[in-house]
Amino acid sequence: MTKRGLLPTLTLCAGVLAGLFAAAGAVAQDKPWPSAPIAIVSGFPGGAATDIYARKLGAELGKDLGVAIVSDNRPGAGGNIASNLVAQARPDGYTFLLGTAGTHAINPALYAKLPFDVVKDFSRIALLGNLPNILLINPEKHPDIRSCQDLLALARKEPGKLNYASTGNGASGHLAGTQFATASKTEYMHVPYKGQGPAMTALLSGEVDFFFNQSTPSLGAIASGKVRALGVTSAQRLSALPNVPTLAEACNLPGFESTTWYGLFGPAALPADIQSRMSQAVLKIIGTDEFKKWLISQGILPIAEAGPKAFTQRQEADMRMWAKIVKDSGAKID
């Protein structure tokens, strides 16, 4: 989508939807918070990993806060439609965003212009978990590639011939591929698709040679044997995949790491007492052993320091890091 087409669409959608949320929040504004349903908005389709997380977190939050928590998916423009909606929402504690490193650390470097400021227009509630990617191949297409070293040997034998899928230009899998190529001094052709489903279909059909996919939607395909996992992009192995090495160890790339995160945001100017109470409620939930076990089962790594201060520091550091990687990748959306 062009910049000319993107911005009016974002503004129109956000304006209409923000009005609806404002009307709902106005009913409860004279009552103690919370006294009405709370929306957790995400920028990706229903059934996506963000939606699964929002629903799981919402179920627990509802018990703690005593109100319904609604998962509201507003996909489009790399998550920017949902982000813009929350940026413009009334800061009354009834509209939050389940954002990602993509929406709030990568997109500022990827998009020529955004209708909101990812730092100034949001308050940070809590980091929700780290997400590695997994290097996947189709074992039917490449039966002889059983390790990362096998993949690298083929790539060095035929430079630039192998290609890899991503969920879109500038997506975490695209940038993980850029980092991988740079670190291993190999060359690949990047093939972007419109989302995780089409990219996985391309891998399974043999259209592409490999795919850096997020951990959560990869686990089922790995368990079924449809794909082979050569390595994870985190600094440590995943408990959900204990036999899959990190790329650092599997590819002999010391220090290699490429992870993103989920985080809960509110609009800017959210009252301090609401921000504090919401943050405390979320941190209590995600800090329980039961919730950590669920995260690990989804291929998500719990984060020890997840409060607003640590969240702010992580976002700002990641914006600097991803800006360089986006530049190196050549990805840009006008």
C-alpha positions in Angstrom: 0.0 0.0 0.0 1.3 3.5 -0.8 1.8 6.2 1.8 -1.0 8.2 0.2 -3.4 5.2 0.5 -2.2 4.0 3.9 -2.5 7.2 6.0 -6.2 8.1 5.2 -7.2 4.5 5.7 -5.5 4.4 9.1 -7.0 7.7 10.1 -10.5 6.8 9.0 -10.5 3.4 10.7 -8.9 4.7 13.9 -11.3 7.6 14.0 -14.4 5.5 13.7 -13.3 2.8 16.1 -11.8 5.1 18.6 -15.2 6.8 18.7 -16.9 3.6 19.5 -14.5 2.8 22.3 -14.8 6.3 23.7 -18.5 6.0 23.8 -18.3 2.8 25.8 -15.7 4.2 28.1 -17.7 7.4 28.7 -20.4 5.3 30.3 -17.9 4.2 33.0 -15.9 7.3 33.4 -17.6 8.5 36.6 -17.2 5.1 38.2 -14.1 3.5 39.8 -11.8 1.8 37.3 -12.5 -0.8 36.0 -16.3 -0.8 35.8 -16.8 -1.7 32.1 -15.3 -4.2 29.6 -11.7 -3.6 28.6 -10.5 -4.1 25.0 -7.1 -5.6 24.2 -6.6 -4.6 20.5 -4.1 -6.5 18.3 -3.0 -5.7 14.8 -3.2 -9.2 13.4 -6.0 -11.6 12.4 -8.0 -13.8 14.8 -6.2 -17.1 15.4 -2.8 -15.4 15.1 -0.3 -15.8 17.9 -1.1 -12.3 19.2 -4.8 -13.2 19.4 -4.1 -16.4 21.2 -2.0 -14.5 23.7 -4.5 -11.7 24.1 -7.3 -14.2 24.9 -5.2 -16.2 27.3 -4.1 -13.1 29.2 -7.6 -11.6 29.0 -9.2 -14.6 30.6 -6.8 -14.3 33.6 -7.1 -10.5 33.8 -10.9 -10.7 33.8 -10.7 -12.8 37.0 -8.4 -10.4 38.6 -10.0 -7.1 37.6 -13.6 -8.3 37.8 -14.6 -7.2 34.3 -14.8 -8.8 30.8 -11.6 -8.5 28.7 -12.4 -8.4 25.0 -9.8 -9.5 22.4 -10.3 -7.1 19.4 -8.4 -7.9 16.2 -7.8 -5.0 13.8 -5.4 -6.4 11.2 -3.7 -4.4 8.4 -0.7 -2.3 7.5 1.7 -4.4 9.6 -0.2 -3.7 12.8 -0.4 0.1 12.2 -4.2 0.2 12.1 -4.5 -1.2 15.5 -1.7 0.9 16.9 -3.2 4.1 15.5 -6.6 3.1 17.0 -5.1 2.8 20.5 -2.9 5.9 20.1 -6.1 7.9 19.5 -8.3 6.2 22.1 -9.5 7.9 25.2 -6.9 7.3 27.9 -9.4 6.0 30.4 -8.1 2.5 30.9 -10.6 0.7 28.7 -8.5 0.3 25.5 -5.0 -1.4 25.4 -2.8 -2.7 22.6 -1.1 -6.0 22.5 1.8 -4.7 20.5 5.0 -6.3 19.2 8.6 -5.4 18.5 7.4 -5.3 14.9 4.8 -2.6 15.5 6.8 -0.6 18.0 10.5 -1.1 17.2 10.7 -2.2 13.5 7.9 -0.3 11.8 9.3 3.2 12.6 12.4 2.3 10.5 10.4 0.3 7.9 7.6 2.8 7.1 8.4 6.1 5.5 5.9 7.8 7.8 3.5 6.7 10.6 0.5 8.7 11.8 1.6 8.2 15.4 4.8 8.2 17.4 5.5 4.7 18.8 7.1 6.2 21.9 5.3 9.5 22.7 1.7 8.3 21.9 1.7 5.2 24.1 2.2 4.3 27.7 4.0 1.0 28.5 2.2 -1.5 30.8 4.4 -4.7 30.6 6.6 -6.8 28.4 4.8 -10.1 27.8 7.5 -12.4 26.4 10.4 -12.9 24.0 9.7 -14.6 20.6 12.4 -16.3 18.7 12.1 -17.4 15.1 12.8 -21.0 14.0 14.8 -21.9 10.9 12.5 -24.4 9.0 13.1 -26.4 5.9 10.9 -28.8 3.9 12.4 -32.3 4.4 10.8 -33.6 1.3 12.4 -30.9 -0.9 15.8 -31.1 0.9 16.1 -34.6 2.5 19.9 -34.2 2.7 19.7 -31.0 4.8 19.6 -32.3 8.3 21.5 -29.5 10.0 22.3 -25.9 9.7 25.8 -26.8 8.6 24.3 -28.8 5.7 22.3 -25.7 4.7 25.4 -23.4 4.9 27.4 -25.9 2.8 24.8 -25.8 0.0 24.5 -22.0 0.2 28.3 -21.6 -0.1 28.4 -24.1 -3.0 25.7 -22.2 -4.9 25.7 -18.5 -3.7 22.4 -16.8 -4.1 20.5 -19.8 -5.4 18.6 -20.7 -2.3 15.6 -18.6 -1.3 13.6 -18.1 1.9 10.1 -17.0 2.8 9.0 -14.4 5.2 5.6 -13.0 6.3 6.4 -9.7 4.6 9.0 -7.1 3.9 10.6 -6.0 7.2 8.9 -8.8 9.2 10.9 -10.4 11.9 11.6 -13.5 9.7 12.9 -11.3 6.9 15.2 -9.5 9.2 16.3 -12.7 10.9 17.3 -13.9 7.4 19.3 -10.7 6.8 21.1 -11.2 10.1 21.7 -14.9 9.3 23.1 -14.1 5.8 25.4 -11.4 7.2 26.7 -13.5 10.2 27.3 -16.6 8.0 28.6 -14.7 5.0 26.2 -16.4 2.7 23.6 -15.1 0.1 19.9 -15.9 -0.2 17.0 -14.5 -2.2 14.2 -13.2 0.0 10.6 -14.0 -1.0 8.0 -12.0 1.0 4.4 -13.4 1.5 1.3 -11.8 2.9 1.3 -13.5 6.3 2.3 -16.6 8.1 -0.2 -18.9 6.3 0.9 -18.2 2.7 4.6 -18.3 3.7 4.2 -21.7 5.4 2.2 -22.9 2.4 5.1 -21.8 0.1 7.6 -23.8 2.2 5.4 -26.9 2.3 4.8 -26.8 -1.5 8.5 -26.4 -2.2 8.3 -22.8 -3.6 11.0 -21.7 -1.2 13.9 -23.5 0.4 13.5 -22.3 4.0 11.5 -20.1 6.3 12.3 -18.2 9.5 9.0 -18.5 11.2 7.9 -17.4 14.7 8.0 -20.2 17.3 4.3 -20.3 18.3 2.8 -21.2 14.8 5.8 -23.4 14.0 5.4 -26.0 16.7 2.5 -28.0 15.2 4.2 -28.4 11.8 7.5 -29.5 13.5 5.7 -32.0 15.6 3.9 -33.5 12.6 7.1 -33.8 10.7 6.0 -31.6 7.8 8.9 -29.3 8.4 12.4 -29.8 10.0 13.7 -27.3 12.5 17.4 -26.6 12.0 17.8 -24.0 14.8 16.2 -21.3 16.9 17.2 -17.7 16.9 17.2 -17.2 20.7 20.3 -17.3 22.8 19.1 -20.5 24.5 17.2 -23.5 23.4 13.4 -23.6 23.8 12.0 -26.0 26.4 9.2 -26.8 23.9 11.9 -28.0 21.4 14.8 -29.3 23.6 16.4 -31.2 20.8 16.6 -28.2 18.4 19.8 -26.3 18.9 20.3 -22.5 18.8 21.6 -21.1 15.5 24.6 -19.9 17.4 25.6 -23.5 18.2 24.2 -25.3 15.2 25.7 -22.9 12.6 28.9 -22.0 14.6 27.8 -18.4 14.8 28.8 -17.3 18.3 26.5 -14.7 19.8 23.9 -15.0 17.1 20.5 -13.9 18.4 17.3 -12.5 16.8 14.3 -12.3 19.0 11.3 -10.0 19.1 8.7 -9.5 21.9 5.1 -8.9 22.8 4.1 -6.0 25.0 1.0 -4.4 26.4 0.6 -0.7 25.7 -2.0 1.9 26.6 -2.7 5.3 25.1 -0.4 8.2 26.2 -1.7 10.2 29.2 -3.1 7.1 30.8 -3.6 8.1 34.5 -0.7 6.9 36.6 -2.9 4.9 39.0 -4.6 3.0 36.2 -1.2 2.3 34.5 0.2 1.1 37.8 -2.8 -1.1 38.6 -2.9 -2.6 35.1 0.8 -3.2 35.1 0.7 -4.9 38.5 -2.2 -7.1 37.5 -0.5 -8.2 34.3 2.9 -8.8 36.0 1.3 -10.9 38.7 -0.4 -13.1 36.0 2.6 -13.6 33.7 4.8 -14.2 36.7 2.9 -17.3 37.9 4.4 -20.7 37.3 1.2 -21.8 35.5 1.3 -18.9 33.1 5.1 -19.4 32.5 4.5 -23.0 31.7 1.9 -21.9 29.1 4.3 -19.4 27.6 7.0 -22.1 27.3 4.5 -24.5 25.7 3.9 -21.8 23.0 7.6 -21.3 22.3 7.6 -17.9 24.1 10.3 -17.1 26.5 9.3 -15.4 29.8 11.0 -12.1 30.7 12.4 -11.6 34.2 12.3 -7.7 34.1 9.0 -6.9 32.4 7.7 -3.7 34.1 7.2 -0.3 32.5 10.7 0.9 33.1 12.4 -2.2 31.7 9.8 -2.1 28.8 10.7 1.4 27.9 14.5 0.7 27.9 14.0 -2.5 25.8 11.8 -0.7 23.2 14.2 2.2 22.8 17.3 -0.1 22.5 15.5 -2.3 20.0 14.5 0.7 17.9 18.1 1.5 17.5 19.1 -2.1 16.8 16.3 -2.8 14.2 16.9 0.5 12.4 20.3 -0.7 11.4 19.1 -4.2 10.4 16.2 -2.7 8.4 18.7 -0.5 6.6 21.0 -3.4 5.9 18.0 -5.4 4.6 16.9 -2.7 2.2 13.3 -3.1 3.2 11.1 0.0 3.0 7.4 0.6 2.8 6.2 3.9 1.4 
